[in-house]
Amino acid sequence: MTRKQRRGTLIAVIVGSLSVAMLLVLFALRSGVDYFYMPSRVAAHEVGPGVSFRLGGLVAAGSVKRGQGTTVSFVVTDSAASVAVIYDGILPELFREGQGIIAVGMLQSDGRFRASSVLAKHDENYMPPEVAKALKEQGVWQGTAKSDPVVSNKKPPPN
């Protein structure tokens, strides 16, 4: 082999290796990404059963029903549409009706959302950024709550 042929072979091997590595990374990331949907997009069938995604909105008033053990069912709404949610686990302490939440899980074939985790707000002034943006776009939420966590510059008290 001449120098030119060795250089061409080396470049081809490097490009091929990088391509395979990039495909593996993209394939790994694809399975770890959960997209965010509001109830109106779920009702419009933008996501099908068995696909993992994040569902965000407000917990509908009067919708929280406690079942056997730690099973809880409730409805998430964006005032344009609603999605029934089933969650088996301990809810965050600040979870309540009218609260902005994000639930991670999958849509079942019967149209109910099976949540594997539920995230609630941090304090009375917090709304998850994705939920706040989507509700503002629909004209539903005009609160004064901040969409970023509250940061305090106060020093902790001495022990």
Secondary structure, 3 states (H helix, E strand, C coil): CCHHHHHHHHHHHHHHHHHHHHHHHHHHHHHHCCEEECHHHHHCCCCCCCCEEEEEEEECCCCCEECCCCEEEEEEECCCCEEEEEEECCCCCCCCCCCEEEEEEEECCCCCEEEEEEECCCCCCECCHHHHHHHHHCCCCCCCCECCCCCCCCCCCCC
